[in-house]
Amino acid sequence: VIERGSNRLLFYENLKLERTFHVATGQSAYPTPIGDFEIVNMQRNPWWYPPEGSAWAEGEQPVPPGPGNPLGTRWMGISSPYVGIHGTPDAASVGYSASHGCIRMLIPEAEWLFNHVDLGTPVFIVSA
């Protein structure tokens, strides 16, 4: 469960709250979508590609895995286009509405989450 208003991700296992993480969510111009989704894509050491048609990414080039990659070391894409849960090298953004719609986590925490979810894991994004 991602609480957009409080910038928290609540990880449940067997209906029991296991861990709570501070995350960054979308800024007002690029809000994180609210709704019921699922994880549809998982990548270790992902490439970052500029989203097609996004004015904020115009002129940007793909970024290979490694230091400075805006996705960190893990990507968990959800069933909302161009939106995912991922690590970020910008730790100062965590806890704020700072992204372009994605859910940003500290890199070690994104790696932990990656190891505890699978394709098809439900993701509920709420306004709280």
N, C-alpha and C positions, 0 to 999 in steps of 0.2 A: 504494500500500500504506500503510495506516495502522497503526502500531504503538501499540496502546492503552497498553501498559505503560510505554513510553518517551516517549509523547506526541510522536511524529514522524510526518510524512507523507513518504513516499518517492515521488518522481515518476519514472516510467520512460518512456522513449520507445524503441520498437523493442528492448525487453528490456535497455536500457542505463540505469543510474541517471543521471538528469540533474540532479536537485536534491533536497535534503533540507530540510524545513521543520520548525520546532518548532510544535506545535499544542496546543490544549487539547482534552481529551476529557471524557467524562462522569464526573461524580462518582459515588461508590459507590452512592448512592441512585438515580441515573439513569444507569446505565452505557451507554456507546457499544456498540451490538450488535457481536458478532463474526460474521463470515461473508463470503460472496461477494455483492456487490451491484453495481449499476451506476448511473450518473447518469441520472436520469429527468426532471429539471426544472432549467432554468437561467434565472436572472433577474438583470438588471441593476437596481440601485437598488430592491430588493424592499421590500414591506411586510412587517412582522412581525405575525402573528396569533397570539393565545394558542391553544395546542393544546387541542382539546376534551377534556374529562375529565381534564386535568392539574391536580392539586391545587396545584402550585407556581404555576400561571398563573391561578388563580381570581381573578376580579375585575379582571384586567388588560385594558387596552384595546389595540386595534391601534395600531401605531406606523408612521407613514408614512416614506418614504425621507427621509434627511437625517441630520444629526448626532444621535447618541443612539440611532439604530436599532440594536438588538442584532445584526442580521445584517450590519452594515456596508454595503458597496456591491454585494456579489455573493452569490448563493445558488446552490448546486449540490446540489439535493435528490437523495438516493439512494433506492434501492428498498426501504428500511426506513421505515415510516411516521413522519413528523415528524422525520426525521433528515437532516441535510445537512452539507455543508462550506460554511463562510461566513466572512466577515470579522467582526471584532469591534472595537468602540470601546474595549473593556477589554483593552488590550495586556498588562496585568499578569497576566491569567489564562492567557496562552499559555505552554505548558510544563508545565501542571498539569492535574489531573483536576478541572475546575471547571464544566463545562457540564451541561446537562440531556440529554445524549446526543449532541449535535451535535459536529462537529469545527470548532473555532474557529481562525482564522488571523489574522495581522496583515493589515490591510486591503490594503496594496500587494501582499502575497504572494497573497492570495485573488484579487485582480484579475489577477495574472500567471497563476495556475493556471486561472482562468476562460477566459483566452485560449488555453490549451493543451489543453483537454479539450472533448469534445463529448457530446451525448446518447448514451448507450450505452457510454461509457467505463467499463471495469470498475473496481470499487473493492473491494479486499480488506482487511478489517479483521481484524487478528490480535492475540493477547494480548501479544506480545513487548514 
